[in-house]
Amino acid sequence: MKFNSATLFAILAAGAYAADESSTSSGSASASSASSRSGSPTATSSNSRSTSNTCSFSSATITNATALQQVASCSTLDGDITISGDEFATIDLPQLEEIAGDVTITNARSLNSVILNQLTSIEGKLAITNMTQLITIDLSQLENSRDLELVSLPSFANLMLNQEIEDVGRFTLSDTALSNLNVLTTFTTLQYMNINNNKNITQLQFPNLKSVSDALILSFNNDDAVVELNELQWASNLTIQSVRAFSANDLQNVNGTLQFSYNVFNALNLSNLSYVGSSLQVFAHDELASLDFSNLREIGGELSFFNNSDLHDMSNTFPRLQTVEGAVAISGDISNLTMSSLSRVVGDFQLNSTSEDFDCSEFDQLHDDGDIEGHNYICSTSGSDSTLSSATGSETGSSSTNSGFSGDGDASNRSNASNKLIISSLLMPIGLILAIAML
């Protein structure tokens, strides 16, 4: 069978068009299927109203005062309820005692106060967010809260909260005009608290707080903020960022990650801390010159120090540290660092000092003895060559490539392989055309 040129190109063009149509049709069908599956939530009115005046909703959005008045007599709100819109100057629910579902008050541009002064329990979540005119929130009878979120409220300066509140699950306070947190000082235990970007807050003092079961994050509030956690004994995770002073004199254990970054203090003393379960990270400090982790014995993850421009002498920072279960990554103008008790590093070890006075011999010996178990070992000082080796003790030059440090040679090989693949894919249809033409 023979084809002339016009016929041959017509066959190829038809095949390309069919493939394109098939792809387009498949894409449209998938999009249509996804659209039919997604659906949109439907607001519903109260499904039940018991003798205790519980108002239950599957999902409801309240956008005007008339609709709000319909729930004003509810003692309990259950379901997903959103209150939003520009008609509200005040939201006042004088009978509300319990939130059993999730209530969100958001994007009400004229709202200046939220009055929930009979609310005693949040079993679900209360989120008040994204309102520029809101000044006052009254939660003066609240006794326990599973999840309370106050976020993006730049005029919010007056929080009335029960000072005898007994139990707090999750609490987030972000981007507000509050100037103090005196109403939060009675907590003895916390699950999760995140206080960030509240530029008027200068004191973050929790004189009774003893434990944090999930995380405590205090970050980027006023640049001169003072943090005092002197009764805190253990936390799952602790993050401290951009504060002037920090103290946690009795802190003994952090089961997860302990991070300090972007702070402006010149000394950090955690001399009672004995255990960090995950990572210990200290970075991005311009004034930090003194560190005391003198009782720290074990780190369950990574030890990381970098960009601490005024930190030079670490000779007495880790005198009792024995085990690092992850990697060690330390860099800076460090003149002296000793870890006389260190006997095991499970991960890689990388120490880069720009000081000519730094001596790597202590860590070289640990590596030679097999106490640093990771694939990569680097200890370098200003003007000296790095020492790099694999876990098997293979040649210095090759180990960097085999262990994740890729150079120009790898990039070239990958480029050549890619070019060969492209050429092969071009040659295949040309061969097919010639074969058909010869029939």
Secondary structure, DSSP 4 states (H G I P E B T S, - for coil): ----HHHHHHHHHHHHHHHHHHHHHHHHHHHHHHHHHH---------EE-TT-EEEEEEEEE-SHHHHHTTTT-SEEEEEEEE--SS-SEEE-TT--EE-SEEEEE--TT--EEE-TT--EESSEEEEE--SS--EEEETT--EEEEEEEEEETT--EEEE-TT--EEEEEEEEEE-----GGGTT-SEEEEEEEE--TT--EEE-TT--EEEEEEEEESS-TT-EEE-TT--EES-EEEES-SEEE-TT--EESS-EEEES---SEEE-TT--EESS-EEEEEESS--EEE-TT--EESS-EEEEEETT--EETTS-TT--EESS-EEEEES-SEE--TT--EE-S-EEEEE--TT---HHHHHHHHTT-B-SS-EEEE-TTS------TT---HHHHHHHTT---HHHHHHHHHHHHHHHHHHHHHHHHHHHHHHT-
